[in-house]
Amino acid sequence: MPENNVGPQGGPVGGNKTFFESLRPKSAFMVGVAAGVLIIGTVGFIVLGVMVLKGKIAPGGKAGATTQNAPVAAAPPNQQPTPAAVPKTSRPKAELFVMSYCPYGLQMEKAYLPVMSLLREKADLEIKFVSYAMHGLKEIEENTRQYCIAAEQSDKHIAYMNCFTMKDDYQGCLTVAKINQSKLNSCVAATNKKFGVMEKYNDQSTWLSGQFPLYPVHQDLNAQYNVQGSPTLIINGVEVQTARSPEAVKKAVCDAFEKAPAECGRALEANQASPSFGAGDGHKTGDATCG
């Protein structure tokens, strides 16, 4: 009678067996799982590689972020953004926006005024005002006073400003600069009426953030140049960052000439002016602003 070809575990004995047939059930299950994971990983790696090559994903990035749209690393905290290039002209125009009682606006004015004197025949250098005030009614009134002196008694403007930035005494400075006060008073009244200066001051509902009265005389230019605070220096329509020394301001303006005049070769004070009223050194103030 022939023998039954049955092994101890009930399986067939002899013949050609596959790898899985030679394993016990538990071992076969574990090997199958491992093989499945390996196959899935291999397929995933191949798909990922294809996506990188086609630009669907940035190396080390997330799906959906193409190499073209990958975010650019931020500049280090102490690295300043590259300023916009100032176009060169035959007669540059510089506009300094300030609040008349802002200590940092006064600092910049003390750096700016010597350049106004030096280049007054070769460039247009003007002082204008931020579209809101942070120092109360006295600032509103002084802004308008300076605006009118520059507009109607321009030959005395620098003398008045040189006096005012040294001491908070507008009455004394009007006398020192020999300002025609009757003419000044008429201009102030006309300016208030034209721009609604005092009307806006008296209506607190119009104030910026409910705290700061508007000063609308140069509001259109503030919007055009995106002026945010005092001081803000604009040269040929472009905001310029510079040290607050006469020499640094002179260089910034002179760099905007197509051909710099001889006056640009004259050395001015290289130390930064002090903030607020009076003389002194302001080298520790950095680029502080009001606003």
C-alpha positions as CSV (number, residue, x, y, z in Angstrom):
1,M,0.0,0.0,0.0
2,P,1.7,3.3,-0.9
3,E,2.7,5.8,1.7
4,N,0.8,9.0,2.1
5,N,3.1,12.0,1.2
6,V,2.0,14.1,4.2
7,G,4.5,15.9,6.5
8,P,4.3,16.5,10.2
9,Q,2.3,19.8,9.7
10,G,-0.1,18.3,7.3
11,G,1.6,19.7,4.2
12,P,2.9,17.7,1.2
13,V,6.3,16.2,1.4
14,G,8.8,16.3,-1.4
15,G,8.5,18.1,-4.8
16,N,9.4,21.9,-5.6
17,K,8.3,24.3,-2.9
18,T,8.1,28.1,-3.1
19,F,9.8,30.3,-0.6
20,F,6.5,31.2,1.1
21,E,5.4,27.5,1.1
22,S,8.6,26.6,3.1
23,L,7.7,29.2,5.8
24,R,5.5,28.8,8.7
25,P,2.2,30.8,8.5
26,K,3.3,33.5,11.0
27,S,6.7,34.0,9.3
28,A,5.1,34.1,5.9
29,F,2.8,36.9,7.1
30,M,5.7,39.0,8.5
31,V,7.7,38.6,5.3
32,G,4.7,39.6,3.2
33,V,4.2,42.8,5.2
34,A,7.8,43.8,5.0
35,A,7.8,43.2,1.2
36,G,4.6,45.3,0.9
37,V,6.1,48.2,2.8
38,L,9.3,48.1,0.7
39,I,7.3,48.1,-2.5
40,I,5.1,51.1,-1.4
41,G,8.2,53.0,-0.3
42,T,10.0,52.4,-3.6
43,V,7.0,53.6,-5.6
44,G,6.6,56.7,-3.4
45,F,10.3,57.6,-3.8
46,I,10.0,57.2,-7.6
47,V,6.9,59.4,-7.7
48,L,8.6,62.1,-5.5
49,G,11.6,62.1,-7.7
50,V,9.4,62.6,-10.8
51,M,7.6,65.5,-9.1
52,V,10.9,67.2,-8.2
53,L,12.2,66.9,-11.8
54,K,8.9,68.4,-13.1
55,G,9.0,71.3,-10.7
56,K,5.8,70.2,-8.8
57,I,7.6,70.3,-5.5
58,A,10.7,72.2,-4.3
59,P,13.5,70.0,-2.9
60,G,13.0,69.9,0.8
61,G,9.7,71.8,0.4
62,K,6.0,71.0,0.5
63,A,3.8,69.6,-2.2
64,G,2.2,72.3,-4.2
65,A,5.0,74.8,-3.8
66,T,6.8,75.0,-7.0
67,T,10.5,76.0,-7.3
68,Q,9.4,79.3,-8.9
69,N,7.1,80.2,-6.0
70,A,9.2,78.9,-3.1
71,P,9.5,81.7,-0.5
72,V,12.7,83.7,-0.4
73,A,14.6,83.6,2.9
74,A,14.1,86.7,4.9
75,A,17.1,89.1,5.3
76,P,18.9,89.1,8.6
77,P,17.3,91.5,11.1
78,N,20.1,94.0,10.9
79,Q,20.3,94.0,7.1
80,Q,18.6,97.1,5.6
81,P,16.4,96.6,2.5
82,T,18.0,97.9,-0.7
83,P,16.8,101.4,-1.3
84,A,15.2,102.5,-4.5
85,A,17.5,104.2,-7.0
86,V,17.1,108.0,-7.0
87,P,16.8,109.3,-10.6
88,K,19.4,111.9,-11.5
89,T,18.2,115.3,-12.8
90,S,19.8,118.6,-13.7
91,R,18.1,120.3,-10.8
92,P,17.2,117.8,-8.0
93,K,14.1,118.4,-5.8
94,A,14.3,117.5,-2.1
95,E,11.3,117.5,0.1
96,L,11.7,117.0,3.9
97,F,8.5,116.1,5.7
98,V,8.4,116.9,9.4
99,M,6.2,117.8,12.4
100,S,7.4,121.1,13.6
101,Y,7.8,120.0,17.3
102,C,9.0,116.4,16.6
103,P,12.5,116.1,18.2
104,Y,13.7,114.0,15.3
105,G,12.2,116.2,12.7
106,L,14.1,119.1,14.3
107,Q,17.2,117.0,14.3
108,M,16.9,116.4,10.6
109,E,16.1,120.1,9.9
110,K,19.4,121.1,11.5
111,A,21.1,118.8,9.1
112,Y,19.0,119.9,6.1
113,L,19.2,123.7,6.6
114,P,23.0,124.0,5.8
115,V,22.3,122.1,2.6
116,M,19.4,124.4,1.7
117,S,21.8,127.4,2.1
118,L,24.6,125.7,0.1
119,L,22.5,124.5,-2.8
120,R,19.7,127.0,-2.9
121,E,20.7,128.3,-6.4
122,K,21.3,124.8,-7.8
123,A,18.5,122.6,-6.4
124,D,15.0,122.9,-4.9
125,L,15.0,122.0,-1.3
126,E,11.8,122.4,0.6
127,I,10.4,121.7,4.1
128,K,6.9,120.2,4.2
129,F,4.6,118.7,6.8
130,V,3.4,115.3,7.8
131,S,-0.4,115.0,7.4
132,Y,-1.1,114.7,11.1
133,A,0.3,116.3,14.3
134,M,1.5,114.6,17.5
135,H,2.3,117.6,19.6
136,G,-0.9,119.5,20.1
137,L,-2.2,122.8,18.9
138,K,1.2,124.5,19.1
139,E,2.4,122.2,16.4
140,I,-0.6,122.9,14.1
141,E,0.0,126.6,14.5
142,E,3.8,126.4,14.0
143,N,3.4,124.2,10.9
144,T,1.2,126.9,9.3
145,R,3.5,129.7,10.4
146,Q,6.5,128.0,8.8
147,Y,4.4,127.1,5.7
148,C,3.4,130.8,5.2
149,I,7.0,132.1,5.8
150,A,8.3,129.7,3.1
151,A,5.4,130.5,0.7
152,E,5.4,134.3,1.0
153,Q,8.7,135.4,2.6
154,S,11.0,132.7,1.3
155,D,14.1,134.9,1.5
156,K,13.7,134.9,5.3
157,H,12.7,131.3,5.7
158,I,16.1,129.8,6.4
159,A,16.9,132.6,8.9
160,Y,13.7,131.9,10.8
161,M,14.3,128.1,10.7
162,N,17.9,128.4,11.9
163,C,16.6,130.4,14.8
164,F,13.6,128.2,15.6
165,T,15.5,124.9,15.6
166,M,17.9,126.3,18.2
167,K,15.3,127.5,20.6
168,D,11.5,127.1,21.0
169,D,10.7,130.9,20.7
170,Y,8.8,131.6,17.6
171,Q,8.1,135.2,18.6
172,G,11.8,136.0,19.1
173,C,12.6,134.2,15.8
174,L,10.0,136.2,13.9
175,T,11.9,139.3,15.1
176,V,15.4,137.9,14.4
177,A,14.4,136.9,10.8
178,K,12.6,140.2,10.3
179,I,9.3,138.6,9.3
180,N,6.5,140.9,8.2
181,Q,4.0,139.8,10.8
182,S,1.0,141.5,9.2
183,K,1.6,139.6,6.0
184,L,2.2,136.4,8.0
185,N,-1.1,136.7,9.9
186,S,-3.0,137.2,6.6
187,C,-1.4,134.1,5.1
188,V,-2.2,132.0,8.2
189,A,-5.8,133.0,8.1
190,A,-6.1,132.3,4.4
191,T,-4.3,128.9,4.8
192,N,-6.6,127.9,7.7
193,K,-9.6,128.7,5.5
194,K,-8.3,127.1,2.3
195,F,-7.4,123.7,4.0
196,G,-9.8,123.7,6.9
197,V,-6.9,123.4,9.3
198,M,-8.6,124.6,12.5
199,E,-11.9,123.1,11.5
200,K,-10.3,119.7,11.5
201,Y,-8.5,120.4,14.7
202,N,-11.7,121.4,16.4
203,D,-13.5,118.3,15.2
204,Q,-12.0,115.4,17.1
205,S,-14.0,112.9,15.1
206,T,-11.6,113.5,12.2
207,W,-8.5,112.9,14.2
208,L,-6.2,110.0,13.3
209,S,-7.0,107.0,15.6
210,G,-9.0,109.5,17.6
211,Q,-5.7,110.9,19.0
212,F,-3.8,113.0,16.5
213,P,-5.3,116.0,14.6
214,L,-5.0,116.0,10.9
215,Y,-2.8,118.6,9.2
216,P,-4.1,118.6,5.6
217,V,-1.8,121.2,3.9
218,H,0.4,118.6,2.2
219,Q,-1.9,115.6,2.5
220,D,-1.8,114.8,-1.2
221,L,2.0,114.6,-1.2
222,N,1.9,112.5,2.0
223,A,-0.4,110.0,0.1
224,Q,1.7,110.1,-3.0
225,Y,5.0,109.4,-1.2
226,N,3.4,107.2,1.5
227,V,4.9,109.4,4.2
228,Q,4.6,107.6,7.6
229,G,6.3,109.9,10.1
230,S,8.7,112.7,10.9
231,P,11.3,113.0,9.4
232,T,10.8,111.6,5.9
233,L,13.2,112.8,3.1
234,I,12.1,112.5,-0.5
235,I,14.6,113.3,-3.3
236,N,13.4,113.4,-6.9
237,G,10.3,111.5,-5.8
238,V,12.0,108.7,-4.0
239,E,12.3,108.2,-0.2
240,V,15.9,108.4,0.9
241,Q,17.5,107.1,4.2
242,T,20.6,109.0,5.3
243,A,22.4,110.0,8.4
244,R,21.2,113.2,10.0
245,S,24.3,115.3,9.4
246,P,24.7,118.2,7.0
247,E,27.5,116.3,5.1
248,A,25.3,113.2,4.7
249,V,22.3,115.1,3.5
250,K,24.5,117.1,1.1
251,K,25.8,113.9,-0.4
252,A,22.3,112.5,-0.8
253,V,21.2,115.6,-2.7
254,C,24.4,115.9,-4.7
255,D,24.2,112.2,-5.8
256,A,20.9,113.2,-7.5
257,F,22.5,115.6,-9.9
258,E,23.3,114.6,-13.5
259,K,26.4,116.7,-13.1
260,A,27.2,117.8,-9.6
261,P,28.0,121.5,-9.2
262,A,31.1,122.8,-7.5
263,E,29.2,123.4,-4.3
264,C,29.0,119.7,-3.7
265,G,32.7,119.6,-3.1
266,R,32.4,121.8,-0.1
267,A,32.7,119.9,3.2
268,L,29.9,120.3,5.8
269,E,29.6,119.2,9.4
270,A,29.9,115.4,9.5
271,N,28.5,114.8,13.0
272,Q,24.8,114.1,13.4
273,A,22.7,117.0,14.8
274,S,21.1,116.6,18.2
275,P,17.4,115.8,18.4
276,S,15.0,118.5,19.6
277,F,15.9,122.2,20.0
278,G,19.5,123.4,20.4
279,A,23.0,122.5,19.3
280,G,24.9,119.3,20.1
281,D,25.8,115.8,18.9
282,G,23.1,113.3,18.1
283,H,25.1,110.2,17.1
284,K,23.2,107.9,19.4
285,T,19.7,108.6,18.1
286,G,19.9,106.4,15.0
287,D,16.9,106.7,12.7
288,A,14.2,107.4,15.3
289,T,11.0,109.1,14.1
290,C,7.8,110.6,15.3
291,G,4.9,108.5,14.0
